[in-house]
Amino acid sequence: MAPAPLSYWIAFHLALVFLLGVEYLLQRSVPDARRRALLTVGMWVISALALGLALLRLYPPAAASQYLAGYALEQALSLDNLFVFVLLFGLFRIPADKQPRVLFWGVAGAIALRGVFIAGGVALLNRLHWIEYLFASLLLLAALRLLRAGHAQPPAQPAPAWIQWLLRWRPVSADLDHFVVVEAGRRMATVLLLALVAVELTDIVFAMDSIPAVLSITRQPFLAYTSNILAVMGLRSLYVLLAAGLARLRYLHAGLAAVLAFAALKMLAADWATIGPGLSLAVIAALMGITLGASLLARPA
C-alpha cells in the first residue's frame, strides 16, 4: 500500500482542529455535563466512521478494514485508561468540574507523543524483523499484567515517589484554576499541573501497549495514526460518561487482556498465517462484547 500523500495528513489535522473547535463550542453552550459528554462522544465516533468511509474511496477496501480494526482495538484498550484517571484524580483531589481541563491538555499532548511512537515503531518493524517478536512479547506481558491487576481499585496510597521528591525540592500551590501561578512573588506549579504531568506519563505507559497492538493490525502510518488519535480524542468525554459506572465492569480487564493476547499472537503468527483486518475487527468486537455483557449481567460483588 502506497504511503499517504502529504495532503491527507494536512486534511486530517485541519479536520481535527475543526472538531476541537466544535467540542469547545459544545463545552460553552451545553451546561449539562452528561449531555455534553454524550454529544461529544457521538461527534468523535461519527467522525471516525466518516473517515473510514472516506478511506473506501481513497484506498483499497482492505485499508478501511485495517483502519476500523485499529480504531476498535485502541478504543477498547483506552477503557483501561479510565480506571487510572479515576485513581489519579482521587490522588490529587481534583474536583469533577476541573477534570475535563486536565484531560483536554493531556490528550493534546498524547497526539504528538503517539505520532512519534507510531513513526518509530513502523520504522523499526520495517528495518528489523525481530522487533515483531519483541513487540509481541510486550503485549503478552501487558496481558498478564492486566489479568493479575484485576478490576478492583486499590486502596488509597501515598503520593508516588516522584511527587514526594518534587514537593521536597519545590513547593506546589494548591490552586486548582491554573497550571502555574505567582504567589508571594514566586512562580509556582500547581496541583493541577502535577495532575496533568501524571496523565501524560500515564499515556506514555499505555502507549507502550497500544502502539504495538495497532501495529499488529496495520503498518501503514496514516492508518495507524488516524485510528489511534480518533479513538483517544473521545476518551475525555467517555470518562465523564463512564467514570461512575466503571466499578460494574468487573470483567473488563480480562477482556482487554484477551485483546492484547490476540494482537500478540497475530504478530507472532504473521510469518505463517495471515489474519485479515476484517477477522481482527470481528474478534476484538466479540471479545469486548462478551466481556462487557458478562460484566453488566454479573451480580454486584
N, C-alpha and C positions, 0 to 999 in steps of 0.2 A: 504494500500500500504506500503510495507516494506521500511524502511529508505534507502537512497542511501549509498552504501559502501564507505569507505574512498578513494578507488581507483578512484571513479567517481569524487570526489571533487578535488583530485590531478590532474587528467587528464584535468578537466575543467580549472583549474588555469594555468597549463602548456600551454594549448591552448591559454589562454588569454594573457600570456606573449609573445607567438609566434606571435599572431595577433598584439599586440602592437609594436613588432619589425618590422613587415611588415608595419604598419602605419608609424613608424619612417622613414623607407626607402622611403616610398611614399612622406613624408614631405621633404626629402632631394633631391629626384630625379625628382619630378614633380613641375615645377616652377609656373604653373598657379593655383591660389588658388581655383577657382571653379571646375576645372577638378580634382584637388587633392581631394577636398571635396566629389565630386561625386564618385570617385573611393573608397574612404574610407567608405562612407555610404554604397555603394554596397557591400564592403567586410564584414561589420558587419551584414548587412541584410542576405547575403548568409550564413554567419557563424551561425546566429540564426536559419535559416531554416534547415541547416545541422544538428544542434543539435536536432531539432525536429524530423528529420528522424532517427537519432541515437536512440532517445528515443522510437521509434516504435519497435526497436529490443530489447531494454533493459527492457521495461516496457509494461504493457497492453496498448492498443490504447488510453484509457481514459487519461493516463498520458501525452501523446504527445498533446492531445487536451487541457488539463489544461495548459501545458507549453505555447502553442501557444496563448491561450486566455490571459494568464498573460502577455505575451510579447506584444500582441496588445494593451492591456489595459495600460501598462506602456509607450509604445511608444506614445499613444495618450495623456496621461497626461503629458509626457515630453514636448510636444509642448508648454505648458503654461510656462515652464521654459525659453523658448527662449525670451519671452517678457521681463522677468525680467533681463535676460542677457543684452538685449539692453539698459535697463534703467541703470543697474549697470555700464556698460562700458561708458555710457554717463556721469554718475555722476562722475566717477573717471577720465574721459577724457583719456581712454586707446585707443590708435590708433589701427586700424584694424589688422596691422601686429603683434601686441603684444597680441591680444586677444586669439589666439589658445593656447599659452603657459599657460595662466591663466586657461583656460578651461581644458587643459590636466591634470594639477595637481589638479584642483578642482574635476574632475571626478575620478581621482585616489583615492582621499580621500573619495569620495562617495562610492567606493566599500567596504571599511572597515565599514563605518557607516551603510550602508544598510544591510550588513551582520549581524551586531549586532541587528538592528531593527527587521529584519525578524526572527532571532532566538528568540528574546524576545517576539515578537508578537505571534509566534507559541506556545511558552511555556505558555503564558498567556491564549490563546484560549483553549489549551488542559487541563488546570487546572481549569479555571474559566469560566463557560459557559456565565455568564452575560457580560463578556468583549465583546462578539459579539455585544451586543446592544450599548455598548459604542463606539465601532469602527464604527458601522453603523451610530450612531448619529454624529460622527466626519465627516463622509463622506457627510452626508446631510448638515451639516453646511458649509463644503467646497463647496458643490454645490451652496448653497445660496450665499456664498461669491463671487463665480465666476459670478453668474448672476448679482449681484449688481455692480461688478467691471466693467463689460462691456469690450469692446475690445480697447477702445481708450487709448492712452498713456497719463498719467497725465503730466501737465506742469513741467518744471524744478523746482526742490525743493532743499532746503538747505540740506547739508550732514546730514545723520542720527545722532541721539544724541550720539551713541557710538563712531562715528568717531570724532565728535566735542570734546568729552571728551578725546579721545586718543591724539588728536592734542594739547590740553592744557597740557596734562600730559607729552608728549614726542614728540619732533619734528620728522617729517617724511620727508624723502628725496623725491624729485621729479623724481628720477632716474626711468626709465622705462625698463631697461635692466636686472635688478637683483631684487630679492626679499629682500635681505639685502645687505647693502653697508657700507663701512667705510669712513666717511667724517670728516676731521679735527681731526683724531684720535679717532673718536667716532662711534661705531657700531649703525646703524640706519635702521629701517624698511623703505620700500619704498611704493609709491603709488600702485605699482604692487602687493605688499604683502597685502595691505588693500583690493584690489580688489579680491584677492584670498580668503581671510577670508570671505568677503561678499558672494562670490559664495558658499563657504562651508556652511555658515549659511543659505543661501537660500535653498540649497539641504536638509538640516535638516528640514526646514519648509515644503518643498514639500513632503519629505518622510512621514510626518505625514498624508498626504492624500493618497499617492500612496501605502504605505505598507499595511494599512488596506484594500485598494481596491484589491490588488493582493491576499491577504489572503481570500478574498471573493470567489476567483476562486479556489485556492488550499491551503491546509495546509501542503503539502509536502515541507520541507525546501529546498531541492535541486531544485525542480521545481520553487518555488517562487524566490529563489536567482538567478538562472541562467537566468530566463526570465527577471528579473529586471535589472541585470547587463548588459546583452547584449543590452537591449533597451537603457540604459544610455550611453553605450560606444559610440554609434553612434551619440550622442547628439551634440558633439563638431563640427563635420563636417556638421551635419544637420543645425546647427546655421549659418555656413558660407553660405550654400545654400539658406536658407530661411529668413535670417535677413532682407534683403532689401524688401522682399515681405510680411512681417508679417502684415503690416497695411491693406492689402487687405483682410485678414481673419477676416472679421468683425463679423461673427457668431461663431467663434471658441470657445469663452468662453461658449456660450450656449450649444454647443455640448459636451464640456468637463464636464459641469455641469450635463448634461443628463447622461453621462457615470458614473460619481460619484454617482448620484442618483440611477442608475440601480444597481451598486455594493452594495450600502447601502440596497436597497430593497431585493436584492438577499440574503444578510446576515441576514436580519430581517426575511425573509420567510423560512430560512433553516429548521426550525423545522416542517414546514407544507408542503413545496413543494421543490422539487429538480430541480434546473435549471442546466442542464449539461454544461460542458465546450464548447461543440460544439455550443449550442444555445447562450451561452455567447459571444463566438467569433463572431457569426453572428450579434448579437445585437450591439456589440461595432463597428464592421465594418460598419454596416448600419448607426448608429448614426454619426460616423465621416465622412462617405461618403456623407451623406445628408448635414452635416454642411459645409464641405469643398466645395462641389458642389455649395451650395447656396451662399457661400462667393465669389467664383470665378465668379458666374453669376450675382451677385448683382452690380448695378451701383455704382461707387465711391461716397462716401458721400460728 
